[in-house]
Amino acid sequence: MERFFAILDKIKETNANEPKKDLAVALDTLMHCSPKRIVATFQQRALEAGWALVSQHNLVIDALASQFPRCRAGIYASRLNYADVIQVSEEILSTLRASSTLLDDAQRRHDLLEALGGELLRDLKTPEIQMIWNAAFDSVSSSINLASKEDGVFKKFFKTVTAGVTIAPLVAVSAALAVPTAQFQGHLAREHRFKAFLATSVMLNQVWTDWSRVNEAIVLPHLKIMFRLKSDYISNKMICVCDLLTTNGYSLEQLSSSRLLGERAKD
C-alpha cells in the first residue's frame, strides 16, 4: 500500500506529461494486496510446516531404528503419517477464523478496486488522463494538512485518512458514488473513478492494518502455543523410545555420541 502511494507521489514530483506507464505499475502493485493471495500463501506455508514437522521427526526415528535393530518394530511405531501433516496444516489454518470477518471486508474492497482498476486502465489510454490526474491531485491536496513536509501529497493523504484525523476525502467520494453512474459521463466519470479508487485503496489499507493487529494479538500467539504442544507430544514419543531402548539392554549414552542423527536430531 505504501509503495502504491509512493509511486503516485513520484509521478507528481516529476511532473510527468505521460503518467500512463507509472500509473499502470501502481495499479499492478496494488492488486498484489489481495486477500485471496494472502490466504493461499498461508495455506501453502501451513502445509509446508506440517510436512517439515512430520518428515524431520520420521528421519530421526528411521536413524534410531537402524542403530538399534532389536527395537526396530517398537521404534517404527513412533513414526508419524501423512494424516499428521494434514492435521498440523488444518490446525494452523483454523487460526485464521479469528480474523475471517476482516478478511471478508478486505476481499469486498479489493474486488471493488479490481473493478475500478480495469476501468482505470482503459482511462489511461485516453488523452484526458493528465486532466484527470490534475483534478485528483487538487482534490486530495486541498483537504490535507497532516504529515511532514518531506511527505508527498498522496502520502499525506494516506497518513491522514489512515490515522483517522479526517474522513472528508472519503465522505466526498462516498457522496459522489451515491449519485447514479449514468449522470457521470466522459471526463467527469473518469475523475470520480480515480477519486473512488484512491479512497477505496486507503480503506483497504485500514482493513489490512486491523488484520495485522489481530494477527499479532491472536493468531501468532495461538500458533506458538500449538507448536509448543506439538513439541511436547514428540518429546513424549522420544521418551517412550528411550524407555524401549533401555528395556532391550541398550545404553542411552549411545544416543548422544551417535553420528547418524546429527543435525536431524536438532531439527
Disulfide bonds with the S-S distance in Angstrom:
none
